[in-house]
Every structure is written in structure tokens, then in C-alpha cells.
Amino acid sequence: MTDTLHYEIVSPERLLKDAEAAMIVVPGADGDFAALPAHAPMMSTIRPGVVEIFETEGGTPERLFVKGGLAQISPAGLTILAEETLSLDDVDLDDLNKKIADTREDIEDAKDDVERAGFEKELAWMVALADIVAH
């Protein structure tokens, strides 16, 4: 049994990470789950939240916000297909709160259910991010 898990984080634009880690915590749609070396194969959708990458057991994790996506664990390792990723260090909470307020107004002014659903999806990840940054 190996001590590390190979992982890749891929966005639509590029390969963001291709490395090894002791454990990766993923915000799955049905709850957070930890991917470990020799993990059983599985797939999960990802809700907006933080992926925590522990390079060493008990170490401080690298934290990366994902807006959503898919995670697949196979014998080859963990692959995260992220809709979009954000560095938590780059978030301006005041600016984010203004965008949240604007998006709530957009939801109220939506012309139809399709437009409303698009704004609600945007609002969901922004609220999740604001919660994470505020704490």
C-alpha cells in the first residue's frame, strides 16, 4: 500500500494540479469525503466548497475553492474536474457581498425560470464562498 494518492485537478482551461497527497477532502454533493491511498473506486458531483489537500498526514492543508464539478476515484488516483477554482487569498469579502446583493436583485428581476435558475446557481457558490472566507 502506498503512502500517497496521485491526484489531478482540472479546470476547463487547464490542468491546475498533478501531484501526490496523503489525503484530499472533497466537498461532495452528499457531504464531504476524504480520498485516501487505495480508496475504493467512486464518482461524486462536487458542491461549491473547499478542497483540502493534505500533502502529508497531519500537515496543514492547501485549500482551494471550487464552484462545483465532478470527482472520480479510481486505481489511478483522484481526478477532480472543477467548473472553476478560486484562491481563497484572492477573495475580497466586501466585493463578494456586493455581488451577492446584486445577484439577489437579479433573481427578483428574472424574466423566467431559466434565467432565475442561472442566477440562483451563481448565488449558491457566492454564498458558500462568503461563508468560508468570513470564518
TORKOL-150726 format. One line per field, with one value per atom (N, C-alpha, C, O): residue number from 0; atom name; x, y negated, z. Coordinates in steps of 0.05 Angstrom, whole numbers, plus 32768, in hexadecimal, padded with zeros to 4 digits. Example, Ala and Ser with C-alpha at 12.3 -4.5 7.8 and 13.67 -1.06 7.14 Angstrom:
! TORKOL-150726
num: 0,0,0,0,1,1,1,1
atomo: N,CA,C,O,N,CA,C,O
u: 8108,80F6,8108,811D,8101,8111,8102,810C
v: 8072,805A,8042,8042,802D,8015,7FFF,7FE9
w: 809C,809C,809C,80A9,808E,808F,809D,80A1
END
This chain:
! TORKOL-150726
num: 0,0,0,0,1,1,1,1,2,2,2,2,3,3,3,3,4,4,4,4,5,5,5,5,6,6,6,6,7,7,7,7,8,8,8,8,9,9,9,9,10,10,10,10,11,11,11,11,12,12,12,12,13,13,13,13,14,14,14,14,15,15,15,15,16,16,16,16,17,17,17,17,18,18,18,18,19,19,19,19,20,20,20,20,21,21,21,21,22,22,22,22,23,23,23,23,24,24,24,24,25,25,25,25,26,26,26,26,27,27,27,27,28,28,28,28,29,29,29,29,30,30,30,30,31,31,31,31,32,32,32,32,33,33,33,33,34,34,34,34,35,35,35,35,36,36,36,36,37,37,37,37,38,38,38,38,39,39,39,39,40,40,40,40,41,41,41,41,42,42,42,42,43,43,43,43,44,44,44,44,45,45,45,45,46,46,46,46,47,47,47,47,48,48,48,48,49,49,49,49,50,50,50,50,51,51,51,51,52,52,52,52,53,53,53,53,54,54,54,54,55,55,55,55,56,56,56,56,57,57,57,57,58,58,58,58,59,59,59,59,60,60,60,60,61,61,61,61,62,62,62,62,63,63,63,63,64,64,64,64,65,65,65,65,66,66,66,66,67,67,67,67,68,68,68,68,69,69,69,69,70,70,70,70,71,71,71,71,72,72,72,72,73,73,73,73,74,74,74,74,75,75,75,75,76,76,76,76,77,77,77,77,78,78,78,78,79,79,79,79,80,80,80,80,81,81,81,81,82,82,82,82,83,83,83,83,84,84,84,84,85,85,85,85,86,86,86,86,87,87,87,87,88,88,88,88,89,89,89,89,90,90,90,90,91,91,91,91,92,92,92,92,93,93,93,93,94,94,94,94,95,95,95,95,96,96,96,96,97,97,97,97,98,98,98,98,99,99,99,99,100,100,100,100,101,101,101,101,102,102,102,102,103,103,103,103,104,104,104,104,105,105,105,105,106,106,106,106,107,107,107,107,108,108,108,108,109,109,109,109,110,110,110,110,111,111,111,111,112,112,112,112,113,113,113,113,114,114,114,114,115,115,115,115,116,116,116,116,117,117,117,117,118,118,118,118,119,119,119,119,120,120,120,120,121,121,121,121,122,122,122,122,123,123,123,123,124,124,124,124,125,125,125,125,126,126,126,126,127,127,127,127,128,128,128,128,129,129,129,129,130,130,130,130,131,131,131,131,132,132,132,132,133,133,133,133,134,134,134,134
atomo: N,CA,C,O,N,CA,C,O,N,CA,C,O,N,CA,C,O,N,CA,C,O,N,CA,C,O,N,CA,C,O,N,CA,C,O,N,CA,C,O,N,CA,C,O,N,CA,C,O,N,CA,C,O,N,CA,C,O,N,CA,C,O,N,CA,C,O,N,CA,C,O,N,CA,C,O,N,CA,C,O,N,CA,C,O,N,CA,C,O,N,CA,C,O,N,CA,C,O,N,CA,C,O,N,CA,C,O,N,CA,C,O,N,CA,C,O,N,CA,C,O,N,CA,C,O,N,CA,C,O,N,CA,C,O,N,CA,C,O,N,CA,C,O,N,CA,C,O,N,CA,C,O,N,CA,C,O,N,CA,C,O,N,CA,C,O,N,CA,C,O,N,CA,C,O,N,CA,C,O,N,CA,C,O,N,CA,C,O,N,CA,C,O,N,CA,C,O,N,CA,C,O,N,CA,C,O,N,CA,C,O,N,CA,C,O,N,CA,C,O,N,CA,C,O,N,CA,C,O,N,CA,C,O,N,CA,C,O,N,CA,C,O,N,CA,C,O,N,CA,C,O,N,CA,C,O,N,CA,C,O,N,CA,C,O,N,CA,C,O,N,CA,C,O,N,CA,C,O,N,CA,C,O,N,CA,C,O,N,CA,C,O,N,CA,C,O,N,CA,C,O,N,CA,C,O,N,CA,C,O,N,CA,C,O,N,CA,C,O,N,CA,C,O,N,CA,C,O,N,CA,C,O,N,CA,C,O,N,CA,C,O,N,CA,C,O,N,CA,C,O,N,CA,C,O,N,CA,C,O,N,CA,C,O,N,CA,C,O,N,CA,C,O,N,CA,C,O,N,CA,C,O,N,CA,C,O,N,CA,C,O,N,CA,C,O,N,CA,C,O,N,CA,C,O,N,CA,C,O,N,CA,C,O,N,CA,C,O,N,CA,C,O,N,CA,C,O,N,CA,C,O,N,CA,C,O,N,CA,C,O,N,CA,C,O,N,CA,C,O,N,CA,C,O,N,CA,C,O,N,CA,C,O,N,CA,C,O,N,CA,C,O,N,CA,C,O,N,CA,C,O,N,CA,C,O,N,CA,C,O,N,CA,C,O,N,CA,C,O,N,CA,C,O,N,CA,C,O,N,CA,C,O,N,CA,C,O,N,CA,C,O,N,CA,C,O,N,CA,C,O,N,CA,C,O,N,CA,C,O,N,CA,C,O,N,CA,C,O,N,CA,C,O,N,CA,C,O,N,CA,C,O,N,CA,C,O,N,CA,C,O,N,CA,C,O,N,CA,C,O,N,CA,C,O,N,CA,C,O,N,CA,C,O,N,CA,C,O,N,CA,C,O,N,CA,C,O
u: 8011,8000,8012,8025,800B,801B,8013,7FFC,8024,801E,8011,8006,8010,8004,7FF1,7FF1,7FE0,7FCC,7FD3,7FD8,7FD4,7FD8,7FBE,7FA9,7FC0,7FA8,7FAD,7FC4,7F98,7F98,7F80,7F6A,7F83,7F6D,7F6E,7F81,7F57,7F56,7F3F,7F29,7F44,7F2F,7F2B,7F3A,7F15,7F11,7F29,7F2D,7F38,7F4E,7F68,7F77,7F6D,7F88,7F89,7F77,7F9F,7FA6,7FB1,7FC6,7FA3,7FAC,7FC0,7FD3,7FBC,7FCE,7FD1,7FBE,7FE8,7FEE,8004,801C,7FFC,800F,8007,7FF5,8014,800E,8006,800F,7FF4,7FEB,7FE5,7FDF,7FE6,7FDF,7FC1,7FB7,7FB2,7F95,7F8A,7F96,7F73,7F65,7F48,7F3A,7F3F,7F23,7F14,7F1B,7EFE,7EEF,7ED3,7EC6,7EC8,7EAC,7E98,7E8F,7E92,7E7F,7E63,7E5C,7E52,7E36,7E27,7E15,7E2F,7E21,7E31,7E2A,7E45,7E56,7E73,7E7A,7E84,7EA1,7EAA,7E9F,7EBE,7ECA,7EE8,7EF2,7EF7,7F14,7F1D,7F16,7F2E,7F3A,7F56,7F66,7F5A,7F73,7F80,7F73,7F9A,7FA7,7F97,7F8D,7F95,7F87,7F69,7F5C,7F5E,7F41,7F31,7F3A,7F1A,7F08,7EFF,7EFB,7EFB,7EF2,7ED7,7EC5,7ED3,7EBA,7EB9,7ECE,7EA1,7E9E,7E8A,7E79,7E8E,7E7C,7E7B,7E8F,7E64,7E63,7E6E,7E6E,7E78,7E84,7E73,7E6B,7E6C,7E5D,7E71,7E89,7E69,7E7B,7E87,7E79,7EA2,7EAF,7ECD,7ED8,7EDA,7EF8,7F02,7EFA,7F15,7F24,7F3D,7F4C,7F41,7F58,7F6C,7F66,7F85,7F99,7FAE,7FBD,7FB0,7FC4,7FDB,7FD9,7FF1,8008,8015,801F,8014,801E,8008,7FF8,8009,7FF6,7FF9,800F,7FE3,7FE4,7FEF,7FF0,7FF6,8001,7FEB,7FD3,7FF3,7FE0,7FD7,7FE7,7FBC,7FB3,7FB6,7FB4,7FBA,7FB6,7F99,7F8C,7F8D,7F70,7F6A,7F76,7F58,7F50,7F32,7F26,7F26,7F09,7F01,7F0D,7EED,7EE3,7EC5,7EB6,7EBD,7EA0,7E8E,7E76,7E9A,7E8B,7E9B,7EB0,7E90,7E9D,7E98,7E83,7EAC,7EAA,7EC4,7EDA,7EC2,7EDA,7ED8,7EC3,7EEE,7EEF,7F08,7F1E,7F03,7F19,7F1B,7F07,7F33,7F37,7F52,7F5F,7F5A,7F74,7F8B,7FA0,7F87,7F9B,7F9D,7FB1,7F88,7F89,7F6F,7F5A,7F71,7F5A,7F5C,7F71,7F46,7F44,7F2D,7F17,7F32,7F1E,7F1B,7F2D,7F03,7EFC,7EED,7ED5,7EFA,7EEE,7EE2,7EEF,7ECA,7EBE,7ED0,7ED6,7ED9,7EEB,7EF6,7EE9,7F0F,7F1B,7F23,7F28,7F24,7F2C,7F3F,7F3C,7F53,7F65,7F57,7F4E,7F56,7F48,7F57,7F4B,7F71,7F80,7F79,7F7D,7F6D,7F66,7F4A,7F42,7F3B,7F1F,7F1D,7F28,7F0F,7F09,7EEC,7ED9,7EE9,7ECE,7EBA,7EA3,7EC3,7EB0,7EA6,7E8E,7EB8,7EB1,7E9E,7E8A,7EA4,7E94,7E77,7E64,7E75,7E5B,7E4B,7E32,7E58,7E4A,7E3F,7E28,7E50,7E47,7E2F,7E1D,7E30,7E19,7E00,7DEB,7E02,7DEA,7DE0,7DC8,7DF2,7DEA,7DDD,7DC9,7DE7,7DDC,7DC0,7DAF,7DBD,7DA2,7D8E,7D77,7D96,7D85,7D7F,7D68,7D93,7D90,7D7C,7D6C,7D7C,7D69,7D4D,7D3A,7D49,7D2F,7D25,7D0D,7D38,7D31,7D31,7D2D,7D37,7D39,7D20,7D09,7D23,7D0D,7CFF,7CE7,7D0D,7D02,7D11,7D25,7D07,7D13,7D2F,7D40,7D35,7D50,7D64,7D7A,7D5D,7D6F,7D72,7D88,7D5C,7D5D,7D6F,7D7F,7D6D,7D7D,7D9B,7DAB,7DA2,7DBE,7DC8,7DDF,7DB8,7DC0,7DC2,7DD3,7DAF,7DB0,7DC9,7DD3,7DD1,7DEA,7E02,7E13,7E03,7E19,7E18,7E2D,7E00,7DFD,7E06,7E13,7E01,7E08,7E26,7E2F,7E36,7E53,7E5E,7E71,7E52,7E5C,7E56,7E67,7E3E,7E37,7E4A,7E53,7E4F,7E61,7E7D,7E89,7E87,7EA1,7EA2,7EB5,7E8D,7E8C,7E8D,7E9A,7E7E,7E7E,7E9A,7EA2,7EA8,7EC2,7ED6,7EE6,7ED5,7EE8,7EE3,7EF6,7ECA,7EC2,7ECB,7ECE,7ECF,7ED6,7EF2,7EFB
v: 8018,8000,7FE7,7FE5,7FD4,7FBC,7FA8,7FAA,7F95,7F81,7F69,7F58,7F67,7F4F,7F57,7F6E,7F44,7F47,7F34,7F1C,7F3E,7F2C,7F1D,7F29,7F03,7EF3,7EDF,7ED5,7ED8,7EC3,7EB2,7EBC,7E98,7E85,7E77,7E6A,7E79,7E6F,7E5B,7E61,7E44,7E31,7E31,7E3D,7E25,7E24,7E18,7E1F,7E07,7DF9,7E09,7E08,7E17,7E24,7E38,7E3A,7E46,7E58,7E46,7E39,7E45,7E34,7E41,7E34,7E5B,7E69,7E86,7E92,7E91,7EAD,7EB4,7EAF,7EC1,7EC6,7EDD,7EEC,7EE1,7EF6,7EE9,7ED3,7EF7,7EED,7F04,7F1A,7EFF,7F14,7F17,7F2D,7F00,7F01,7EE7,7ED2,7EEA,7ED3,7ED4,7EE8,7EBE,7EBC,7EAD,7E96,7EB9,7EAE,7EA7,7EB8,7E90,7E89,7E96,7E8A,7EAF,7EBE,7EB4,7EA7,7EBA,7EB1,7EBC,7EAF,7ED4,7EE1,7EDE,7EEB,7ECD,7EC9,7ECB,7ED6,7EC1,7EC2,7EDF,7EEF,7EE6,7F00,7EFD,7EEB,7F10,7F10,7F25,7F3C,7F1D,7F30,7F37,7F25,7F51,7F5B,7F6E,7F78,7F75,7F89,7FA3,7FAB,7FB1,7FCB,7FC8,7FDC,7FB1,7FAC,7FBC,7FC1,7FC5,7FD3,7FC1,7FA9,7FCB,7FBA,7FAE,7FBB,7F95,7F87,7F6E,7F64,7F63,7F49,7F39,7F44,7F1F,7F0D,7EF2,7EE9,7EE5,7EC9,7EB9,7EC2,7EA1,7E90,7E77,7E6B,7E71,7E58,7E42,7E47,7E28,7E13,7E16,7E19,7E15,7E18,7E1A,7E14,7E21,7E22,7E3E,7E50,7E41,7E5A,7E56,7E43,7E69,7E67,7E7D,7E94,7E74,7E87,7E89,7E76,7EA1,7EA6,7EB5,7ECD,7EA7,7EB4,7EC9,7EDD,7EC4,7ED7,7EDC,7ECA,7EF3,7EFA,7EE7,7EE4,7EDB,7EC8,7EAC,7E9B,7EA8,7E8E,7E79,7E80,7E61,7E4B,7E4E,7E50,7E4D,7E51,7E38,7E22,7E3D,7E28,7E27,7E3C,7E0F,7E0C,7DFE,7DE9,7E0A,7DFF,7E00,7E15,7DE9,7DE8,7DF1,7DE9,7E03,7E0B,7E04,7E07,7DFB,7DF3,7E0B,7E09,7E22,7E3A,7E4B,7E44,7E63,7E74,7E91,7E99,7EA2,7EBF,7EC9,7EBE,7EDD,7EEB,7F08,7F14,7F14,7F30,7F3C,7F32,7F51,7F60,7F7B,7F89,7F82,7F9B,7FA6,7F99,7FBE,7FC8,7FB5,7FB5,7FA4,7F91,7F79,7F6A,7F74,7F5E,7F4E,7F58,7F35,7F23,7F0E,7F02,7F0B,7EF6,7EE4,7EED,7ECA,7EB6,7EA6,7E98,7EA6,7E95,7E7E,7E80,7E67,7E50,7E3D,7E36,7E33,7E1E,7E06,7DFB,7DFE,7DE7,7DE8,7DF1,7DDF,7DDF,7DC2,7DB2,7DBC,7DA2,7DA5,7DB7,7D94,7D93,7D84,7D6D,7D8F,7D81,7D68,7D55,7D66,7D4E,7D36,7D1F,7D3B,7D26,7D1B,7D09,7D24,7D1C,7D03,7D01,7CEF,7CD6,7CD9,7CD8,7CDC,7CE2,7CCC,7CD1,7CB2,7C9C,7C9D,7C9A,7CA2,7CA4,7CBC,7CBA,7CD2,7CEA,7CE5,7CED,7CD8,7CD2,7CC0,7CC3,7CAD,7C9C,7CAD,7CA9,7CBF,7CD1,7CE2,7CE8,7CEB,7CFB,7CEB,7CF4,7CD2,7CC1,7CBC,7CBC,7CB6,7CB2,7CCA,7CC8,7CE2,7CFB,7D00,7D0A,7CFA,7CFD,7CEB,7CF3,7CD2,7CC0,7CCC,7CCB,7CD7,7CE4,7CFB,7CFE,7D0A,7D20,7D15,7D20,7CFF,7CF3,7CE8,7CE9,7CDE,7CD2,7CE6,7CDE,7D00,7D13,7D15,7D14,7D17,7D18,7D33,7D34,7D49,7D63,7D76,7D6E,7D8F,7DA2,7DAA,7DAF,7DAB,7DB2,7D9D,7DA3,7D83,7D6E,7D6D,7D6A,7D72,7D72,7D89,7D85,7DA0,7DB7,7DB1,7DB9,7DA3,7D9C,7D8A,7D8D,7D76,7D63,7D72,7D6C,7D84,7D93,7DA5,7DA8,7DB0,7DC0,7DAE,7DB6,7D97,7D84,7D7C,7D7A,7D76,7D6E,7D84,7D7E,7D9D,7DB3,7DB4,7DB7,7DB2,7DB4,7D9B,7D9D,7D84,7D6B,7D6B,7D63,7D75,7D77,7D8B,7D86,7DA2,7DB6,7DAA,7DAE,7D9B,7D8F,7D7A,7D78,7D69,7D54,7D60,7D56,7D76,7D85,7D8E,7D8C,7D99,7DA4,7D8E,7D90,7D78,7D62,7D54,7D4B,7D51,7D43,7D52,7D45,7D6C,7D7C,7D84,7D91
w: 8000,8000,8000,800F,7FEF,7FEE,8003,800D,8009,801D,8011,8020,7FF7,7FEA,7FD4,7FCA,7FCD,7FB8,7FA2,7FA7,7F89,7F73,7F6E,7F6E,7F68,7F62,7F4C,7F48,7F3F,7F2A,7F2F,7F35,7F2D,7F2D,7F12,7F0B,7F04,7EE8,7EE6,7EF0,7EDA,7ED5,7EB6,7EA8,7EAD,7E90,7E80,7E69,7E8D,7E7F,7E7F,7E6C,7E96,7E98,7EB0,7EC0,7EB0,7EC7,7EDD,7ED9,7EF4,7F0A,7F1C,7F25,7F22,7F33,7F2A,7F20,7F2C,7F26,7F3A,7F35,7F50,7F66,7F77,7F6F,7F8E,7FA1,7FBB,7FC2,7FCA,7FE4,7FF6,7FED,8010,8024,8025,8029,8023,8024,8017,8019,800B,7FFF,8008,8004,8014,801C,8007,7FFF,7FFD,7FE6,7FEF,7FFD,7FE8,7FEF,7FDC,7FC8,7FE1,7FD0,7FD3,7FE7,7FC0,7FC0,7FD8,7FE2,7FE1,7FF7,8011,8025,8012,8029,8022,800E,8034,8030,8031,8041,8021,8023,8020,8013,802C,802B,8018,801A,8005,7FF2,7FFD,8003,8001,800C,7FF9,7FE6,7FFD,7FED,7FEE,8003,7FD8,7FD5,7FDB,7FE4,7FD6,7FDA,7FC6,7FB0,7FCE,7FBC,7FA6,7FAB,7F8D,7F77,7F7D,7F88,7F75,7F78,7F67,7F5F,7F63,7F56,7F67,7F74,7F66,7F74,7F67,7F5C,7F67,7F5F,7F77,7F8E,7F71,7F85,7F88,7F74,7FA1,7FA6,7FAA,7FAE,7FA9,7FAE,7FCA,7FDE,7FCC,7FE6,7FE3,7FCD,7FF8,7FF9,7FF7,8005,7FE4,7FE2,7FF4,7FF0,8007,8018,8011,8011,800A,8001,8017,801D,8023,8037,802A,8024,8026,801A,802C,8022,8046,8059,806E,8074,807A,808F,80A7,80B1,80AF,80C5,80BF,80D0,80A5,809D,809A,809C,8095,808F,8072,8060,806D,8052,8041,804A,8027,8013,800E,800A,800D,8009,7FEF,7FE9,7FE0,7FC6,7FC3,7FC6,7FBD,7FBA,7F9E,7F8A,7F9C,7F82,7F81,7F95,7F6A,7F66,7F62,7F65,7F5C,7F57,7F44,7F3B,7F3D,7F29,7F30,7F3B,7F28,7F2C,7F38,7F33,7F48,7F53,7F4D,7F50,7F44,7F3E,7F4C,7F49,7F5B,7F67,7F59,7F57,7F50,7F42,7F4C,7F5C,7F43,7F4A,7F43,7F4F,7F2F,7F26,7F39,7F38,7F4A,7F5C,7F5B,7F53,7F63,7F64,7F4E,7F4A,7F3F,7F2B,7F33,7F36,7F35,7F3A,7F21,7F18,7F15,7EFE,7F09,7F0F,7F0D,7F1A,7F06,7EF2,7F0B,7EFA,7EFA,7EE5,7F12,7F15,7F31,7F43,7F34,7F4E,7F55,7F43,7F6F,7F78,7F90,7FA0,7F91,7FA8,7FBE,7FB9,7FD6,7FEC,7FF3,7FFE,7FEE,7FF4,7FE3,7FEA,7FCC,7FB9,7FBC,7FAD,7FD0,7FD3,7FE4,7FFA,7FD9,7FE7,7FF1,7FE1,800B,8017,8011,800C,8013,800D,7FF1,7FEB,7FDE,7FC2,7FBD,7FAF,7FCA,7FC8,7FD3,7FC7,7FEA,7FF5,7FE3,7FE2,7FD5,7FC2,7FAB,7FA2,7FA1,7F8B,7F94,7F84,7FAD,7FB7,7FB7,7FAF,7FC1,7FC2,7FA5,7FA0,7F93,7F77,7F6B,7F5C,7F71,7F66,7F71,7F64,7F8B,7F97,7F89,7F84,7F82,7F72,7F57,7F4D,7F4A,7F30,7F31,7F1F,7F47,7F4A,7F4B,7F3F,7F5A,7F5C,7F41,7F3B,7F31,7F17,7F00,7EE9,7F05,7EF0,7EDF,7EEA,7EC5,7EB2,7EB1,7EAC,7EB7,7EB7,7EC9,7ED6,7ECB,7EDD,7ED5,7EE7,7EBC,7EB2,7EBB,7EC6,7EB7,7EBF,7EDE,7EE8,7EEC,7F09,7F13,7F25,7F07,7F0F,7F0B,7F1C,7EF5,7EF1,7F07,7F10,7F0E,7F23,7F3E,7F4E,7F43,7F5D,7F5F,7F75,7F49,7F49,7F50,7F5F,7F44,7F4A,7F67,7F74,7F71,7F8D,7FA0,7FB4,7F9A,7FAB,7FB0,7FC7,7F9A,7F9F,7FAC,7FBC,7FA7,7FB3,7FD1,7FE1,7FD9,7FF6,8004,801A,7FF7,8003,8006,801B,7FF3,7FF4,800A,801A,800C,8021,803C,804E,8040,805A,8061,8078,804E,8053,8059,806C,804A,804E,8068,8076,8070,8089,80A2,80B7,80A0,80B8,80B8,80CA
END
